[in-house]
């Protein structure tokens, strides 16, 4: 559902929204927040990705040109999310295949003239938490180009997200959800990686979520409060991004 934004709220926040084809976003308080969406990878690009990732397995639907970008204009700090980097994380993680009762029925996934044993992590679980760099713009022969000059500086911390502030009744100036990849696990569930962002006058909030669900009980896990009761916390890390002036 398309978000309807009050023009008065945008003006009061000093924000500007824009949309152009598959690109849309907002400029606010020195940040450029932009989402880009397109169709799934074509067969030739799939082959290129398989070669680069050294694999013959990719999710059924890879939205290789989809991305969410958050850029702090003064410092050049850029955080972005894309499918290729997420799949690099999946490949490096190299988890063993998940054993589920239904696995016996789809131990082999048919391809033209061959059967492939599912001896890899066919859920495409990834530890990916985003990509980032310091990016500055230069002018070369009258054309502006972007150049990465360094990596982002993250520090471990004890500070946490202010949930009370997030629950406040601030107007939402921009919202979008970007799908990076999806696989239906041979009709026995769903593997889905998405990134969502919402922008308010005082802050922005981003959620990168990898979803691995079974069709019979997936509805029970839509509520985060239910998830916290049923799933153990395996790892929790809190970090803050330090932006140089």
Phi, psi and omega in degrees: 000132182288134180280129176263121183250134178285127180299328179295323178294320178297314181296320181295328180271355183066034185252157179223124177261156179213156178209134180207100182064237179272012180244135175206158182178198184211146172248125184203130175049043177082005178250142169248118181241120189220138174245144178230130181229147179206186182280176180289164180298142173278171188299321181293321179290326175302315178298321178297316180295318179299321178294314181294322182273354182055055179211159173249014183233126172225158175303155181302321181234108177247119180264078190293337180262357176286140178200155172237129185236133174233118185232127174271110194294321183294319184266344184080006179295125184230124174246130180214162186228127181211155188295319184299314180296323178296320179288332172299319177296318177300315182295317181290327179294320175048051178290151177289160179297141180288132178265115178230158181305325183285348186299329181298331182280336181231042177298329178243133175252122185286137169231164181308119174063019177203160172240136184246123178288131180279075181258021179231172179287091184283359174273347180060036176296134183225143175276005185305132177230025176111164178241157181198157179194165170267122186233127178242155179258134177236160177251124181233115181055040178081002180244133178280129177233153179258141181223129179279131184243355181176178180260162178284153181251108178254140179236138172295144182207169177259352178292148180231167178298136179280093183293330178295317179295321179294330182276357181291163186272041176288147176290145175270119184270333180205140177213142172201156175233129182242123177272130179263315172200161184208143176216137183270006175051049178055044178064021180245017180154199180211140173241123189215131176241119181227159173227132181238149177218142170226140185242127177245170180302327185260346186192172168233152182231131183235140179228115173261122187229126170260124184244124176233100189235154175258137187300334184278336182232009184298326181298330181290345183254010180287335181267117181305327180294328177286320179302316183297333180277332186260335184247131178287150176277116181274320181208141178220125180230133177242123180225160174233149180267124180263118181256123180285149181281000000 
